[in-house]
């Protein structure tokens, strides 16, 4: 088939590779001039367990704690009606998950495990030397943190993850750079956890996709998706380009392309921030990935740098919220003082995470003939990209996917 992909972030690149590897003629369109330049540029790095990423699954980390004046979720002054509607649906999804007898998000956790296995398979098969580290430690600063993490622990164990409850002394042996003055009630240790450099992986996989025949067209803004016949209208071109299928991987920008087709997915852009700083002293820096339950932050070691991610800003804004950036500096100093240098080379980044209210992505046929979706992964785009791409490729080829698709079928919102 002749397939167009809109978006060259991590989800678009992985989708391009899987479809090209299946023998399709793939063309990727992106309005920027390189892969992973926007919302996949400086992600937090945490790959597994995906459910430990703040906002990944409503209801898993006591969502009521995430709302309020000092909470990680900040509501912008220019909230739209769709933002308010999304927030209402998100809170309802969180309440349902919190009161369900079954652990929340089991299907998404299974997708995350499948995605991690596919990522490791591609890494070995294609020899992709991207920065990564193993093991994840979830810090429980208080009994309240331990209570908040209980649903997450239950869900992880239900889906076959190795999740060990350890005391503060053991946590410090696992991560010896943790501040000795940091109050700890204990921690959850996931030896199979994983963190990695998202953009580096995307650039390497883009090259692999090109070797399979995929064509990447840069500075190509898509104005609309056509359905009679199927194709794309590229800005500045006189007529649409015909394709057998179009796959939208454009994150929050996909909403403007979906509306004319009558598709009203409740997508919202939650903006998060990261700080990336050069490592000062390896023994004082994290050895792998650390999640601070109290602040909703993730800290990951990526090569010779340390990256901390956090915050979720709903509403229109063009710059990172100063309180969010200040909080990231504070948490990094509390957990790993002396681990990084702030004198030079600190990168502050802000990106949008297109998320659906239930935390699950939309993967599969849109309901409009010829139009397919692979978007709405929220904070877990990096963690779910490889598995999501493989599932979509199998569906498009009319093969039975490795996992049932009901939980992320776009039709659940129609």
C-alpha positions in Angstrom: 0.0 0.0 0.0 1.0 3.6 -0.5 0.7 5.2 3.0 1.1 8.7 4.3 2.1 9.4 7.9 1.5 12.8 9.4 4.0 13.6 12.1 7.6 12.6 12.7 7.8 12.5 16.4 8.6 9.2 18.2 5.2 7.7 17.4 5.4 8.8 13.7 8.9 7.4 13.3 8.2 4.1 14.9 5.0 3.8 12.7 7.0 4.6 9.6 9.6 1.9 10.4 7.0 -0.8 11.1 5.0 -0.1 8.0 8.0 0.2 5.8 9.4 -3.1 7.2 6.1 -4.7 6.2 6.7 -3.6 2.6 4.5 -0.6 2.3 5.5 2.5 0.4 5.7 5.1 3.2 5.9 8.8 3.1 6.2 10.9 6.3 5.2 14.5 6.3 6.2 16.9 9.1 6.0 20.7 9.3 9.4 20.9 10.9 12.8 20.2 9.4 13.9 17.1 11.3 12.5 14.2 13.3 11.5 14.5 17.0 12.1 18.3 17.1 9.0 19.2 19.1 7.1 17.1 21.7 9.6 14.2 21.4 12.7 16.4 21.7 13.5 16.2 25.4 11.0 13.9 27.1 11.6 12.7 30.6 13.2 9.5 29.5 11.3 7.0 31.6 10.3 3.9 29.5 9.3 1.4 32.1 7.2 1.1 34.1 5.1 3.4 31.9 2.4 3.5 34.6 4.9 5.3 37.0 5.0 8.3 34.7 2.8 11.0 36.2 -0.6 11.3 34.4 -0.1 8.1 32.5 -3.1 6.4 34.0 -5.9 8.3 35.8 -6.6 6.8 39.2 -3.2 5.0 39.7 -1.5 7.7 41.8 -4.3 9.2 43.8 -5.4 11.9 41.3 -6.9 14.2 43.9 -3.4 14.9 45.0 -2.6 16.4 41.6 -5.1 19.2 41.7 -4.7 22.3 43.8 -2.6 25.5 44.2 0.7 23.6 44.9 -0.1 20.5 42.8 1.8 19.6 39.6 -1.3 20.2 37.4 -1.6 23.9 36.7 -4.7 25.4 35.0 -4.0 28.2 32.6 -5.9 31.5 32.5 -7.0 30.8 29.0 -8.9 27.6 29.4 -11.1 26.8 26.5 -14.5 25.0 26.8 -12.9 21.9 25.4 -10.2 22.1 28.1 -12.8 22.3 30.8 -14.8 19.4 29.2 -11.6 17.3 29.1 -10.8 18.0 32.7 -14.3 16.9 33.7 -13.9 13.7 31.8 -10.5 13.1 33.2 -11.7 13.5 36.8 -14.6 11.1 36.1 -12.1 8.5 34.6 -9.9 8.9 37.6 -12.8 8.4 40.0 -14.0 5.3 38.2 -10.5 3.8 38.2 -9.9 4.6 41.9 -13.1 2.9 42.9 -12.8 -0.1 40.6 -12.2 -3.5 42.1 -9.8 -4.2 39.3 -6.4 -2.4 39.1 -6.7 0.6 36.7 -5.2 0.5 33.3 -4.3 -3.2 33.0 -4.6 -3.1 29.2 -2.4 -0.1 29.0 0.2 -1.7 31.2 0.1 -4.8 29.0 0.7 -2.5 26.0 3.6 -0.9 27.8 5.2 -4.3 28.4 4.7 -5.3 24.8 6.1 -2.0 23.7 9.2 -2.4 25.8 9.8 -5.8 24.4 9.5 -4.5 20.9 11.9 -1.6 21.6 14.5 -4.0 23.0 14.0 -6.3 20.0 14.5 -3.4 17.5 17.5 -2.2 19.5 19.3 -5.5 19.2 18.1 -6.3 15.7 19.1 -2.9 14.3 22.0 -2.2 16.6 20.7 1.1 17.8 23.2 2.6 20.3 21.0 5.1 22.1 21.6 6.3 25.7 19.7 4.1 28.1 19.8 2.7 31.6 18.1 0.0 33.5 16.2 -0.2 36.8 13.6 2.2 38.3 13.2 3.3 41.9 10.0 4.9 43.1 10.6 7.1 46.2 8.0 7.0 49.0 8.8 10.0 51.2 5.9 9.4 53.6 3.2 7.0 54.5 0.9 9.1 52.4 3.1 8.4 49.4 3.0 4.7 50.1 -0.8 4.8 50.2 -1.0 6.8 47.0 1.3 4.2 45.2 -0.6 1.2 46.4 -2.9 1.0 43.4 0.1 1.3 41.1 1.9 -1.5 43.0 -1.1 -3.8 42.6 -1.5 -3.0 38.9 2.2 -3.7 38.2 2.1 -7.0 39.9 -1.2 -8.0 38.2 0.6 -7.5 34.8 3.7 -9.5 35.7 6.1 -6.7 36.6 8.7 -7.4 39.3 8.0 -4.7 41.9 9.8 -5.0 45.2 9.0 -3.0 48.4 12.2 -1.9 50.0 13.1 0.1 53.0 15.0 3.4 53.0 18.4 1.9 53.6 18.0 -0.5 50.7 16.8 2.3 48.5 20.0 4.2 49.2 22.1 1.2 48.3 20.3 1.0 45.0 20.7 4.8 44.4 23.7 5.8 46.5 23.6 9.4 45.3 20.3 10.1 47.1 20.7 12.8 49.7 21.2 11.4 53.2 18.9 14.2 54.5 16.0 13.2 52.2 13.2 11.7 54.4 12.2 8.3 53.0 9.5 5.9 54.3 10.7 3.4 51.7 10.6 2.8 48.0 9.4 0.5 45.2 12.2 -1.1 43.2 11.6 -2.3 39.6 14.7 -4.0 38.4 13.3 -4.4 34.9 12.7 -0.6 34.6 14.2 1.3 31.7 15.0 4.8 30.8 16.4 6.2 27.5 17.0 9.1 25.2 13.8 9.4 23.1 15.1 11.8 20.4 18.3 9.8 19.9 16.3 6.6 19.4 14.0 8.4 17.0 16.8 9.7 14.9 18.4 6.2 14.7 15.2 4.5 13.9 14.4 7.1 11.2 17.6 6.1 9.4 16.5 2.5 9.7 13.1 3.3 8.2 14.8 5.2 5.4 16.9 2.1 4.6 13.6 0.2 4.4 12.4 2.8 1.8 10.5 5.3 3.9 10.6 8.8 2.5 10.6 11.7 5.0 9.5 15.1 3.7 10.4 18.1 5.9 8.8 21.5 6.1 5.7 20.0 4.7 2.6 21.3 6.6 -0.5 19.2 6.1 -3.6 21.5 5.6 -6.2 18.8 5.4 -6.9 15.1 5.1 -8.9 14.2 2.0 -11.3 11.2 1.8 -12.7 11.3 -1.7 -10.2 10.0 -2.8 -7.9 9.4 0.2 -5.0 11.7 0.4 -3.4 14.8 1.9 -3.4 18.5 0.9 0.1 19.9 1.5 0.4 23.7 2.2 1.5 25.5 -1.0 0.6 22.7 -3.4 -2.1 23.1 -6.0 -3.8 19.7 -5.6 -3.9 16.9 -3.0 -1.5 13.9 -3.0 -3.3 10.6 -3.3 -2.6 7.7 -0.9 -4.2 4.4 -0.1 -4.2 5.2 3.6 -3.3 8.1 5.9 -2.1 7.6 9.4 -2.3 10.5 11.8 0.5 10.6 14.4 0.5 14.3 14.9 -0.4 14.5 18.6 -2.3 17.6 19.7 -2.1 19.1 16.2 -4.2 16.2 14.8 -7.4 17.7 16.3 -7.5 20.4 13.6 -7.2 17.6 10.9 -9.9 15.4 12.5 -12.6 18.0 13.0 -13.4 18.4 9.2 -13.8 14.7 9.0 -16.5 14.7 11.8 -14.1 13.1 14.3 -14.3 14.7 17.8 -11.7 12.9 19.9 -11.4 14.6 23.3 -7.7 15.4 23.0 -6.1 17.9 25.3 -2.5 19.2 25.3 -0.9 18.8 28.8 2.3 20.8 28.7 5.2 19.3 30.7 8.7 20.6 31.3 12.2 19.1 31.7 15.5 20.2 32.9 18.6 18.6 31.5 21.9 19.3 33.2 25.5 17.9 32.8 26.4 15.4 35.4 28.9 16.8 38.0 29.8 13.6 39.9 28.7 10.2 38.9 28.4 8.9 42.5 26.1 11.7 43.4 23.9 11.4 40.4 21.1 8.9 39.8 22.3 5.5 38.5 19.2 5.0 36.4 15.6 6.3 36.7 14.0 7.6 39.9 10.3 8.6 40.3 9.5 11.0 43.2 5.9 10.2 44.0 5.5 13.3 46.2 6.2 15.8 43.4 5.1 13.7 40.4 8.6 14.1 39.0 10.9 11.6 37.1 14.7 11.8 37.2 16.7 9.8 34.7 20.4 9.5 33.9 21.0 9.8 30.2 24.6 9.3 29.3 26.6 12.2 30.9 23.4 14.2 31.7 20.6 14.0 34.2 17.1 14.9 33.2 14.2 15.7 35.5 10.7 16.0 34.2 7.4 17.1 35.7 4.5 19.4 35.7 1.3 19.3 33.7 -0.2 22.6 32.4 -3.6 22.6 30.9 -4.5 25.6 28.8 -2.8 28.0 26.4 0.7 29.2 27.3 3.9 29.7 25.3 6.5 29.3 28.0 7.2 26.9 30.8 5.4 28.0 34.0 8.1 29.5 36.3 6.7 27.6 39.3 7.0 24.3 37.5 10.6 25.0 36.6 11.4 26.1 40.1 9.8 22.9 41.5 12.0 20.8 39.2 15.2 22.5 40.4 14.0 22.1 44.0 13.2 18.4 43.7 16.6 17.7 41.9 18.4 19.5 44.7 16.5 17.6 47.4 17.1 14.2 45.9 20.5 14.4 44.3 22.4 17.5 45.6 25.8 17.8 43.9 24.8 15.4 41.1 24.6 18.0 38.4 26.3 21.3 37.6 24.0 24.3 37.1 26.8 26.7 36.0 26.4 26.0 32.2 24.8 23.7 29.8 21.4 23.4 31.5 18.6 22.9 29.0 15.0 23.9 29.9 12.4 22.4 27.6 8.6 22.4 27.4 6.5 20.1 25.3 2.8 19.2 24.8 1.5 15.7 25.6 -1.8 15.0 23.7 -3.9 13.0 26.1 -7.3 11.4 26.1 -9.3 11.5 29.4 -8.9 7.8 30.2 -5.1 7.8 29.6 -5.2 5.3 26.7 -4.2 6.2 23.1 -6.3 5.9 20.0 -4.8 3.3 17.8 -6.4 1.8 14.7 -9.0 2.8 12.0 -10.7 6.1 12.7 -14.1 5.1 11.3 -13.5 7.2 8.2 -12.3 5.0 5.3 -8.6 5.2 4.6 -7.8 7.3 7.8 -6.0 5.6 10.7 -4.9 7.0 14.1 -1.9 6.5 16.3 -2.1 9.3 18.8 -3.2 10.5 22.2 -0.5 8.6 24.2 -0.2 11.4 26.8 2.9 11.3 29.0 3.6 7.7 27.8 4.3 8.4 24.1 7.9 7.3 24.4 7.0 4.3 26.5 4.2 3.1 24.2 5.5 4.1 20.7 7.1 0.9 19.6 4.3 -1.4 20.6 1.6 1.0 19.3 3.3 1.1 15.9 3.5 -2.6 15.7 -0.2 -3.0 16.7 -1.3 -0.5 14.0 0.8 -2.1 11.3 -0.8 -5.5 12.1 -4.3 -4.1 12.0 -3.7 -2.3 8.8 -2.3 -5.6 7.3 -5.5 -7.4 8.6 -3.4 -9.6 10.8 -4.5 -10.4 14.4 -2.6 -8.0 16.7 -0.6 -9.4 19.6 -3.0 -7.6 22.0 -6.8 -7.0 21.8 -7.6 -3.5 20.5 -10.8 -2.6 22.4 -9.1 -0.5 25.1 -7.4 1.9 22.6 -9.9 1.7 19.7 -10.8 5.3 18.5 -14.4 4.2 18.3 -14.7 4.2 22.2 -15.1 8.0 21.9 -17.7 8.0 19.2 
